[in-house]
Amino acid sequence: MNDIQAAVLAHDLPKPEMKRVLGAWHLTAIGVGAIIGAGLFSLTGLAAGEDAGPAVILSYLIAAVPAGLTGLCYAELSAMFPNSGSCYTYVRRAAGDFAGWIVGWSVIGARRMTTRDA
């Protein structure tokens, strides 16, 4: 038992919980941001190599802030689901059993085609 659990039991305090505040619009915005962000990160490398010069370090430090915030968004997204898993779990919970089934078999097929002993 850790210190927080002991304090809660000793003082009859309510169990600390994090609120789930992301809705469908927020999750859609995260997905669109991930798609756009992938293109921006690939263009950043090209621009840094050709134009930025010594300011590359500064530009990466500035880019680290939204990247860290994106990581926090994904952490909250994964906290919305009661069990851990892969993209199959997320799609099944968000879009239903059939979509989860499609994604699950896509993951299995991709792993089957990319493994060495396929």
PyMOL commands that set and color helices and strands:
alter all, ss='L'
color gray80, all
select helices_A, chain A and resi 3-11+24-79+87-95+97-114
alter helices_A, ss='H'
color red, helices_A
deselect
rebuild
show_as cartoon
